[in-house]
Amino acid sequence: MLILARRIGESIMVGDQVEISVVDIKGDQVKLGIKAPSQVKVYRREVYAAIQEENRAAAAASPQTLETLNDLISRPPADPGKSPR
């Protein structure tokens, strides 16, 4: 792990396209600004971990879940003239 010391207003570059700047420091909290191309996804670690867990859960769908989904997709459309009960 690379550890750098930066002051407010100073930045570091990650590759050629990502710039991370120190915006503010208050007590034990540091605010960072991140400039990156729109195709580069930037997440807080806990959000990234939650996304990864959701992706794993979706990939582990049971055959019953897939069968239920298939049934929903293959149903004929409801008659627009009838009101749902």
N, C-alpha and C positions, 0 to 999 in steps of 0.2 A: 504494500500500500504506500502510495506517495503521500506525504504530508507536507502541506505548504502553509505558510503564515501569510495572511492578507489583511489589509486594513480596509475600512469603509472606502468605497470608490475604486478599489483595486479589483482586478479580474484574473482569471486563469482561462486558458484555451484548452479545450478537449478536441483534438484533431483540428481540422481547418474550419469547422462550421459551428461548433458549440462554444459559447462564451458564458462563463459563470462569474458573476460579480457579487461582491459583498455590498449589500444595500444599507443594512443597519445592524447594529449590535446593541442589545439592551439586556443587561444582566447575563443570564446563561443562554439567551436566545440570539441566534444569528439569522438575519433575513438575507436570502440569496435571490438574485435575479438571474434567469437563464434565458439566453438567446440561442435558439436553435431553429433549423429549418422545420417547416410544418410536418414533413414526413418523419421526423425524429420524435418518438414518443417520450415524454418526460413525466414520470410519476413519483410520488412519495413512495418509499419502500413498502410501507404497510398497504398502500393501495395496490401496488404492483403484486404483492403477495396474495391479496384477495382476488385479483384478476386471475392469477395463475391457478389458484385453488378452484375457482369457478370453471375455468377451462378444463382442469382435470376431472371435475365432477361431470361436466357435460360430455366429455369423451368416454366416460365410464357408464353411459346410459345403458340400462338393462334392455334386453330384447322386448320385454313387455311395454316399456316406455316407448320404444320405437314403433311397436305394433299399434299402440294407442294413437300416436302421432299420425301414423299412416291412415288409420281409420278416420281421423278428423279431416285429413287432407282430401281423402277420396269420397267424402260425403257429397251428394248433389247439393247445389245451392238451395237455400230456403226459397219458398214461393213468396215473392214480394207482396202479393195480394193478401196473404194471410198474416194475421198478427201472431206473435209468439205467445205461448201459454206459460 
